[in-house]
Amino acid sequence: MRDTWGSTRMASRGRLLEIPNLPGFVAEDNGDWLGYAAYEIVVRALEVAGLESLKPGGGVGGALLAACVRVALERDLRRLWLITTNDNTAALRFYQRHGLRIVAVHRDAVSHARRDLKPEIGLIGADSIPIRDEIELELPPAEWRDFVERYGWPAT
């Protein structure tokens, strides 16, 4: 995570999350990491706090997200959501292709997080886009079971 994001801390909705301290999943192949996901449960909602596929396009991201959805189902939660930034167009494409819906745009939330929580957040992100806003997405609960069936790996 430090290699790709520069930090193990993630800012989300005015909070700072230390990703290695959260529960989650690692996808691996013969000991080589293919990706990871971390989540936090607050009240009856699961926030996917971090998700990264180190080999995009191979189904790892979908499988990791499905593992988080499975947790939400098993714990009878009411909401599964996440935050990404306005510059992260690859993530926005991935999440929308996988059925997540944009439910809010928090204008200047990243600017505030940079000032108040995490000064190491860069000013310019992917594709030379200024990083300013948090985009909130969620997967409707009615779609959770189908999501796990479609993208999940077999339980072992």
N, C-alpha and C positions, 0 to 999 in steps of 0.2 A: 504494500500500500504506500509505503514511503517513496518507492521508486516511481510509481505512476501518479500519485496524488500529492507527494511532498510532505505528507503528515499522516498520522494515524487518527487524527481528530477530524470530526465532521461537524459542521454547524448546521442546525436544522431548527427552524421556527424559534429562533432566539435561545437555543440551548446548544451546548457543546458536548458531543458524544465521543467517547474514547472507544473506537471500534473494537480493538482487541479485548476489551472488557465485556463485550456484549455476547450473548449466545449467537450461534450461527452455524454455517456449514462450509465445508471445503470440498471442492470437486478435485479429484486427483486421478492420475493415471500412472501406475507403477511408481508412486512417490513423487511424481512431478505435479505441482499445483496447476490446475487448469482454471481455477477461479474460486471465489469465496462470496459468501453473503453473511451479513450480520443484521440482527433485528433487535428491536426493543418493544416490549409490550407495556403499554400504559392504559390502565383501566381495561376496556374491552376492545382495544385497537392494537394492531401490530404495525409498527413502522419499519419498513425495510430501510435500515440506516446506512447500509453500504452493500453494493453489489458490483462485482467486477469479474468479467470473463477475460482471462489472459490469452485466450485463443478464440476471438470472436467468430461467429458464424457456424460453430459446431454444436450448438444446442446447450452449451454449458450454462449460459445466462438464464435461459428458460427453465432448465432443470433446477438451478439454484433458487430461482424465484418460486417455482412450484414447491420446493421444500418449505419455503416460508409460508406459502398459502396452506400447505398441509398442517403446519403448526396452528395457523389461525382456525382451521376447521376443527382440529383435535381439541382446541381449547375453547371452542364455541365463542369465538370473538365476533365482533360486529363490523369491524373495519380493517382493511389492509391498505396502507397508503405509503407514499414515499415522497421525497423532495429531490429535485435535481435543479441545476442552474440553467438560466436562459441560454448560455453558450453551449450547453451540452446537447447538441443536436443529434448526435449518435444515440445517446440515451433516450431522448424524446422519441426518436424513430423506433427504437427497440421496444420501449414500454407501450407505445400506442399500437404497434404491430401485435403485441401480446395482449391487447384488450384493455389496458389501463386507460382511464379517462382523465383528462386535465380537469381538475375541479376548482383550482384557484391559481392566481398569479399574485405573488406577494412582492409588490413593487419595492425596489431598493432594499429588500431584506438582506441581500448579500453585502451590500454597502454597509449596512448597520452591523452585520456579523463581523465584517472585516475590522470595523472601528472598535467594537465592544468585546468580541470574543476571540477572533482568530485573525490576527494581523497578517499572517502569511498567505492569506487568500490573495491570489493575483488579481490584477486589474483587468487583464486581457486574457481571454480563454481561447477555446478552440475556434479556428477559422477567423482569428483576429476580432472576435466579438467581445465587447466590454461585458464583464461579469457584474451584473447588478441585481437580478431578480431570482427569487425562488419560484419554481413551478411545482405545484402540488398535484400529484396524480393518485388515483385509487382504482382498485379493481373491485367492481360490484360483487357483493357476497353471493348473489344468485349465480355467478359464473365460476366460483371457486372450485367446485367439484370437477367440472369439465376442464378447467385449467390444469388441475393436478393430473387428470387422466391424459390430457394431451401432451403436456410438457414434462411431467415428473418421471423420474427414474424408478425402477422397481424397488419396492421396500426390501431391505435386507436385514 
